[in-house]
Amino acid sequence: MSNTTQSLTNDQLDMVAAVCINLSFLARKFWDSKTLDVVHAFSQFYLEYPNATDQQIIGFSGARLSDLDILRSFLGGSDEIRDSVDWVSSPDVSPYLPRTPGTGHILVPIFWVFTILTTTVLGLRLWSRQSIAGGIRTYDWIMVLGYVMTLAHGSTALYHAININTSSQFWDYSWNQIALQQAMYMALDVLYPFAALVIKCSLLLFYYNLSTSPARYLKITIWATFAFATATAIAAAGYSLFKCTPVAFWTEWFNSVCDSHQTIPYLATGSAMILADLIIWLMPVPLVMSLKLYRRERIAAVFTFSLGIL
């Protein structure tokens, strides 16, 4: 490999990240060490054993022979592994790797502002239901469940951003930290569609109970929207869960297979979820317009329902 300068290219940085990640998964004895430190440890090892055998590498790193064979096939042989290690550890590369701290702390005020706002609105809703509207209904409790799920998702995401995503570069993480990141990403991706679905269900049930005898078009629209939103949530969560084989792909890094076109499914399911939001937002408008209200009252009612777009 050619020497680098103090200004490393994006391709070179990608190569460093690939070497760090792949070598760290191989070295099971070093799963709690930063990936760059693992590369440096291998560099020292190769200084002592320039022609190290498989058994020596396995004894030093705790690697599985099957993983070592796969890594060697990726890189082209044992010499290429040693050359990659020497290149990353060289004084032309290692000292000049960028180290950018995580930015999760900027989410803290945003999280608390919206958590306080949401909690206040939900509290006022429950209070008004109990004191004015004759009691808390089923759809209110479903909304409470959606609030709890949303709070759990937001809290987990914030914890991940602050305490786990502490850097923007792979070489500043251990393999165990990388694995935990991937596990939490998956958990958040799976939880979010269902939290959103619960909130949608609360609104749909509320619309259904707006009158003792909902119009036929409203019944059909509510059930169709419920089916569409449910199918979308299941598809989004299912794809996030099964986009890789095995599901916990970070446990079998060299043998895992992941979908190489992940952008398209995420755009499709995300667009479908937004479409369901828009339908639910617009759904009560015809009903409100059909009510015998003064013009000012009708506009106020439409405006109130339109707040759901938030």
C-alpha positions as CSV (number, residue, x, y, z in Angstrom):
1,M,0.0,0.0,0.0
2,S,1.2,3.5,-0.8
3,N,2.2,6.0,1.9
4,T,-0.3,8.6,2.9
5,T,0.1,12.2,4.0
6,Q,-1.4,14.1,6.9
7,S,-4.5,14.6,4.8
8,L,-6.0,11.2,4.4
9,T,-8.5,10.6,1.6
10,N,-12.0,9.2,2.2
11,D,-11.0,6.0,0.5
12,Q,-8.0,5.6,2.9
13,L,-10.2,6.4,5.9
14,D,-12.7,3.7,4.7
15,M,-9.8,1.3,4.4
16,V,-8.6,2.0,7.9
17,A,-12.1,1.5,9.3
18,A,-12.5,-1.8,7.4
19,V,-9.2,-3.1,8.7
20,C,-10.0,-2.1,12.2
21,I,-13.5,-3.6,12.2
22,N,-12.6,-6.9,10.5
23,L,-9.4,-7.5,12.5
24,S,-11.2,-6.7,15.8
25,F,-14.0,-9.2,15.1
26,L,-11.3,-11.8,14.4
27,A,-9.5,-11.0,17.6
28,R,-12.0,-12.3,20.2
29,K,-9.6,-11.9,23.1
30,F,-9.5,-8.1,22.3
31,W,-13.3,-7.5,22.0
32,D,-13.1,-5.0,24.9
33,S,-10.1,-3.0,23.3
34,K,-10.5,-0.2,20.9
35,T,-10.2,-1.5,17.3
36,L,-7.2,0.7,16.6
37,D,-5.4,-0.7,19.7
38,V,-6.1,-4.2,18.3
39,V,-4.4,-3.2,15.1
40,H,-1.4,-1.9,17.0
41,A,-1.3,-5.1,19.1
42,F,-1.2,-7.1,15.9
43,S,1.5,-4.9,14.5
44,Q,3.7,-5.7,17.6
45,F,2.8,-9.4,17.2
46,Y,4.0,-9.4,13.6
47,L,7.2,-7.8,14.6
48,E,7.9,-10.7,16.8
49,Y,6.4,-13.3,14.5
50,P,6.7,-12.0,10.9
51,N,5.9,-15.5,9.5
52,A,3.3,-16.3,12.1
53,T,1.4,-19.6,11.6
54,D,-2.3,-19.9,11.9
55,Q,-2.0,-21.5,15.3
56,Q,0.2,-18.6,16.6
57,I,-2.4,-16.1,15.3
58,I,-5.2,-18.0,16.9
59,G,-3.3,-18.4,20.2
60,F,-2.6,-14.6,20.3
61,S,-6.0,-13.3,19.2
62,G,-8.5,-15.9,20.2
63,A,-9.6,-16.1,16.6
64,R,-11.6,-18.9,15.1
65,L,-9.8,-20.7,12.3
66,S,-12.9,-20.4,10.0
67,D,-12.9,-16.6,10.5
68,L,-9.2,-16.3,9.8
69,D,-9.6,-18.2,6.6
70,I,-12.5,-15.9,5.5
71,L,-10.5,-12.8,6.3
72,R,-7.5,-14.1,4.5
73,S,-9.7,-14.8,1.4
74,F,-11.0,-11.2,1.5
75,L,-7.6,-9.6,1.7
76,G,-5.8,-12.1,-0.5
77,G,-3.6,-14.0,1.9
78,S,-1.6,-13.8,5.2
79,D,0.9,-11.3,3.7
80,E,-1.9,-8.9,2.9
81,I,-3.2,-9.0,6.5
82,R,0.2,-8.2,7.8
83,D,0.7,-5.4,5.2
84,S,-2.7,-3.9,6.2
85,V,-1.8,-3.9,9.8
86,D,1.5,-2.3,9.2
87,W,0.0,0.4,7.0
88,V,-2.7,1.4,9.6
89,S,-0.1,1.4,12.4
90,S,2.5,3.4,10.4
91,P,3.4,6.9,11.5
92,D,2.0,8.2,8.2
93,V,-1.5,7.0,9.0
94,S,-2.3,6.2,12.7
95,P,-1.4,9.7,14.2
96,Y,-3.5,11.5,11.6
97,L,-6.7,9.6,11.9
98,P,-9.5,12.1,12.7
99,R,-11.2,11.8,16.1
100,T,-14.5,13.6,16.2
101,P,-16.5,13.3,19.5
102,G,-20.1,12.3,19.4
103,T,-22.8,15.0,19.2
104,G,-25.5,13.3,21.1
105,H,-25.5,16.0,23.8
106,I,-27.1,18.5,21.5
107,L,-30.3,16.3,21.6
108,V,-30.7,16.7,25.3
109,P,-32.6,20.1,25.3
110,I,-34.7,19.0,22.3
111,F,-35.7,15.8,24.1
112,W,-36.7,17.5,27.3
113,V,-38.6,20.3,25.6
114,F,-40.7,17.9,23.6
115,T,-41.1,15.5,26.5
116,I,-42.4,18.2,28.8
117,L,-44.7,19.5,26.1
118,T,-46.0,16.1,25.3
119,T,-46.5,15.2,28.9
120,T,-48.3,18.4,29.6
121,V,-50.7,18.0,26.6
122,L,-51.4,14.4,27.5
123,G,-52.0,15.3,31.1
124,L,-54.5,18.1,30.1
125,R,-56.2,15.6,27.8
126,L,-56.7,13.1,30.5
127,W,-57.8,15.7,33.0
128,S,-60.4,17.2,30.6
129,R,-61.7,13.7,29.8
130,Q,-62.1,12.9,33.4
131,S,-63.6,16.2,34.6
132,I,-65.5,17.4,31.5
133,A,-66.1,14.7,29.0
134,G,-67.5,12.0,31.4
135,G,-64.4,9.8,31.9
136,I,-61.3,8.5,30.3
137,R,-62.1,6.2,27.3
138,T,-60.3,3.3,25.8
139,Y,-58.7,5.4,23.1
140,D,-57.2,7.6,25.8
141,W,-55.5,4.7,27.4
142,I,-54.2,3.6,24.0
143,M,-52.8,7.0,23.6
144,V,-51.1,6.7,27.1
145,L,-49.6,3.4,25.9
146,G,-48.3,5.2,22.7
147,Y,-46.8,8.0,24.9
148,V,-45.0,5.4,27.1
149,M,-43.7,3.6,24.0
150,T,-42.6,6.9,22.5
151,L,-40.9,8.0,25.7
152,A,-39.1,4.6,25.9
153,H,-37.9,5.0,22.3
154,G,-36.7,8.6,22.8
155,S,-35.0,7.8,26.1
156,T,-33.2,4.8,24.5
157,A,-32.2,6.8,21.5
158,L,-30.8,9.6,23.7
159,Y,-28.9,7.2,25.9
160,H,-27.5,5.6,22.7
161,A,-26.5,9.0,21.3
162,I,-24.8,10.2,24.5
163,N,-23.3,7.1,26.2
164,I,-22.7,4.7,23.3
165,N,-22.2,6.8,20.2
166,T,-19.3,8.7,21.8
167,S,-17.3,9.1,18.6
168,S,-17.8,9.4,14.9
169,Q,-15.1,6.9,13.9
170,F,-15.0,3.1,14.2
171,W,-11.3,3.1,15.3
172,D,-12.3,4.7,18.6
173,Y,-14.7,1.8,19.6
174,S,-14.2,-1.7,20.8
175,W,-15.9,-4.5,19.0
176,N,-18.3,-5.0,21.9
177,Q,-19.3,-1.3,21.6
178,I,-19.8,-1.7,17.9
179,A,-22.0,-4.8,18.4
180,L,-24.0,-3.0,21.1
181,Q,-24.5,0.0,18.7
182,Q,-25.9,-2.4,16.0
183,A,-28.2,-4.1,18.5
184,M,-29.6,-0.8,19.8
185,Y,-30.1,0.5,16.2
186,M,-32.1,-2.6,15.4
187,A,-34.2,-2.3,18.7
188,L,-35.0,1.3,17.9
189,D,-35.9,0.6,14.3
190,V,-38.3,-2.2,15.4
191,L,-39.9,-0.2,18.3
192,Y,-40.6,3.0,16.4
193,P,-43.2,1.7,13.8
194,F,-45.2,0.1,16.6
195,A,-45.1,3.1,18.8
196,A,-46.4,5.2,15.9
197,L,-49.0,2.5,15.1
198,V,-50.4,2.7,18.7
199,I,-50.8,6.4,18.4
200,K,-52.6,6.0,15.1
201,C,-54.9,3.4,16.6
202,S,-55.9,5.8,19.3
203,L,-56.8,8.5,16.9
204,L,-58.7,6.1,14.6
205,L,-60.7,4.7,17.5
206,F,-61.4,8.3,18.6
207,Y,-62.8,9.1,15.2
208,Y,-64.9,5.9,15.2
209,N,-66.4,7.0,18.5
210,L,-67.2,10.6,17.4
211,S,-70.8,9.6,17.0
212,T,-72.9,6.6,18.0
213,S,-73.4,5.7,14.4
214,P,-70.4,6.7,12.2
215,A,-71.1,7.3,8.5
216,R,-70.4,4.3,6.3
217,Y,-67.6,6.1,4.4
218,L,-66.0,6.9,7.8
219,K,-66.2,3.3,9.0
220,I,-64.7,2.0,5.7
221,T,-61.9,4.7,5.8
222,I,-61.1,4.0,9.4
223,W,-60.8,0.2,9.0
224,A,-58.9,0.6,5.7
225,T,-56.5,3.1,7.3
226,F,-56.0,0.8,10.3
227,A,-55.2,-2.2,8.0
228,F,-52.8,0.0,6.0
229,A,-51.1,1.4,9.0
230,T,-50.8,-2.0,10.7
231,A,-49.4,-3.6,7.5
232,T,-46.9,-0.8,7.1
233,A,-45.7,-1.0,10.8
234,I,-45.2,-4.8,10.5
235,A,-43.4,-4.4,7.2
236,A,-41.1,-1.7,8.5
237,A,-40.3,-3.5,11.8
238,G,-40.0,-6.9,9.9
239,Y,-37.5,-5.5,7.4
240,S,-35.4,-3.9,10.1
241,L,-35.3,-7.2,12.0
242,F,-34.7,-9.6,9.1
243,K,-32.7,-7.5,6.6
244,C,-29.6,-9.5,7.6
245,T,-28.9,-13.2,8.1
246,P,-28.4,-14.1,10.9
247,V,-30.6,-11.5,12.6
248,A,-27.8,-10.6,15.0
249,F,-25.4,-10.1,12.1
250,W,-22.7,-8.6,14.3
251,T,-22.2,-12.0,16.0
252,E,-21.2,-13.6,12.7
253,W,-19.6,-10.7,11.0
254,F,-17.7,-12.6,8.3
255,N,-20.6,-15.0,7.5
256,S,-23.5,-12.6,7.7
257,V,-25.4,-11.5,4.6
258,C,-27.3,-8.2,4.5
259,D,-29.6,-6.6,1.9
260,S,-27.4,-4.3,-0.2
261,H,-30.3,-2.0,-1.2
262,Q,-31.6,-0.9,2.2
263,T,-32.4,2.6,1.1
264,I,-35.4,1.6,-1.1
265,P,-37.3,-0.4,1.6
266,Y,-36.7,2.2,4.2
267,L,-38.0,5.0,1.8
268,A,-41.0,2.9,0.9
269,T,-42.0,2.0,4.4
270,G,-41.3,5.5,5.7
271,S,-43.4,7.1,2.9
272,A,-46.2,4.7,3.6
273,M,-46.1,5.7,7.3
274,I,-46.3,9.4,6.4
275,L,-49.1,8.7,4.0
276,A,-51.1,7.0,6.8
277,D,-50.4,10.1,9.0
278,L,-51.8,12.4,6.2
279,I,-54.9,10.3,5.8
280,I,-55.6,10.3,9.6
281,W,-55.0,14.1,9.6
282,L,-57.5,14.7,6.8
283,M,-60.0,12.1,7.8
284,P,-62.2,14.2,10.2
285,V,-62.3,17.2,8.0
286,P,-65.3,16.1,5.8
287,L,-67.1,15.0,9.0
288,V,-66.6,18.4,10.6
289,M,-67.6,20.2,7.5
290,S,-70.9,18.3,7.5
291,L,-71.8,19.4,11.0
292,K,-74.3,22.2,11.5
293,L,-71.9,24.7,12.9
294,Y,-71.4,28.4,12.5
295,R,-68.6,29.2,10.1
296,R,-66.3,30.4,12.9
297,E,-66.9,27.2,14.9
298,R,-66.3,25.0,11.8
299,I,-63.0,26.7,11.1
300,A,-62.0,26.3,14.8
301,A,-62.9,22.6,14.7
302,V,-60.9,22.0,11.5
303,F,-57.9,23.9,13.0
304,T,-58.1,21.8,16.2
305,F,-58.1,18.5,14.3
306,S,-55.3,19.9,12.0
307,L,-53.0,20.1,15.0
308,G,-52.6,16.4,14.6
309,I,-50.2,17.0,11.8
310,L,-47.6,17.9,14.5
